[in-house]
Amino acid sequence: MTTTIRTHIDIGAPPGDVAAVILDASKAVLWTADLERFEVVTGTPGLVGSKARLHYIQNGRRYTMEDELLEVEPNRRYLSRVSGDALVAEVETRLTPSAGGTRVDIRWSGKARPFLFRLMLPFLRGSISRQALGDLVKLKQLVEASGKG
């Protein structure tokens, strides 16, 4: 069973500035909850096929996930697959120009791997959604404070 969440935010900067921050590996830890380090493994961030290891610490527990960029429409749409021992998810990020800057839409669609986690994942939708929105709020603050990605 796949669990899907959607969230969005409006950022007062053009799509190129937003994309620049999203694709900057050194800035990922500034706006992504529980992320300690974003390690580029192969390719160039922002290009199809690039891979990274995401090093997290959550409630004192460390874990690593792999992020592979699957599809790109520069400054418009990014689709990646994030996978680890517990789950695999596709994360689609859409950047749409708006009068005030950019609307950022996120669609997270994931499946749990361990049986018990598969049972629990649908009940975690609210928590995942709140965390995704929290990350977007931090992204907004970072982009708008820097004036440019």
Secondary structure, DSSP 8 states (H G I E B T S, - for coil): --EEEEEEEEESS-HHHHHHHHT-GGGHHHHSTTEEEEEEEES-TTSTT-EEEEEEEETTEEEEEEEEEEEEETTTEEEEEEE-SSEEEEEEEEEEEETTEEEEEEEEEEEESSHHHHHHGGGGHHHHHHHHHHHHHHHHHHHHHHS--
